[in-house]
Amino acid sequence: MSALHVSGTVLPDGSTRELWITDGRISFEPVPGAQTLATGGFLVPGLVDAHCHPGLGPRGAVPVEEAAEQAATDRDAGTLLIRDCGLPLDVRPLQARADLPTIIRCGRHLALPKRYIPGFAIELDDVALLPEAVAEQARDGDGWVKLVGDWIDRGEGDLAPLWPDDVLAEAVGVAHDLGARVTAHVFGEAALPGLINAGIDCLEHGTALNPDQLAELARRDVALVPTLINIENFPGIADQATKYPTYAAHMRALHAGVADMVSSAVEAGVRVFAGTDAGGMVAHGLIADEVEALHRAGMTREQALASASWAAREWLGHPGIEDGAPADLIVYPADPREDLAVLRHPSHIVLRGTVFG
């Protein structure tokens, strides 16, 4: 692999500097004979999709070849780091490929029978099995475990929690003892107190969070990944739920209030990160759409960009543009902090020192 030379404005600090890429890593020291790739652009740490499912289709796992195509689509949109957020497919073969984004595996979703999308989750026959299942996923994953916190209960005709509070607390404690963090799918109000009080590390969607809960998330440093472009599916889901009018009305209300919730989260100091929820109902390669949606919901352009780049990388334990760091960066022709539409038109995508596009 030949050495590369890049110069431009480095985000987030805005400094203008030169860097060299050799053996897949960034160097701030000159490398003789390096080929100049770009000058004068804006250099952004590789984008992050913090809620993504390469390997998931509408009915569950897809063949690994299709999963690789999904991950390549994300890469070509600038996403170079993915937190998979629950998969029924073992994507270790994707992790072994140098041409695909880095993937942080959360293992399998954990749910109860008939309380999540068929084919997606490990379905436990008894709530008491959750701590043991969490331990298994924590040992097998990459430092994250994914719970299904709520889903429609057809007996009640509305969203309802899956797990008792005491079981949740035990399960989260088990994960923490094993060095793993826990995140949970949650749409409605009822499951939130139990998840927060259990010591959850992150909430996915979180559409019903109220101001007091957002303040508590900020105090506890619980992250939020609102997946706004997926929430746009709520009205359509409601339209199909004719047998459950209470649930349908609830989903429409959650959709109507999600932008205000995200704005309040940012104001409260909650760490909010970009996640598309690609796989299933959402296409891959839409990280720019999610960043723009976060901006419309109340984040500044720079906050929205950070939520899908340097801030998300720090949260997940991956460096940005630093001396010695893996060369995962994107060159843009203009400043995306001024116009987020620039994210759709990268000049160069560099993954592990290899240029794509």
Secondary structure, 3 states (H helix, E strand, C coil): CCCEEEEEEECCCCEEEEEEEECCEEECCCCCCCEEEEEEEEEEECEEECCECCCEECCEECCHHHHHHHHHHHHHCCEEEEECCCCCCCCHHHHCCCCCCEEECCCCEEECCCCCCCCCEEECCCHHHHHHHHHHHHHHCCCEEEEECEEEECCCCEEEECCCHHHHHHHHHHHHHCCCEEEEEECCCCCHHHHHHCCCCEEEECCCCCHHHHHHHHHHCCEEECCHHHHCCHHHHHHHCCCCHHHHHHHHHHHHHHHHHHHHHHHHCCCECCCCCEECCECCCCHHHHHHHHHHCCCCHHHHHHHCCHHHHHHCCCCCCCCCCECCEEEECCCCCCCHHHHHCCCEEEECCEEEC
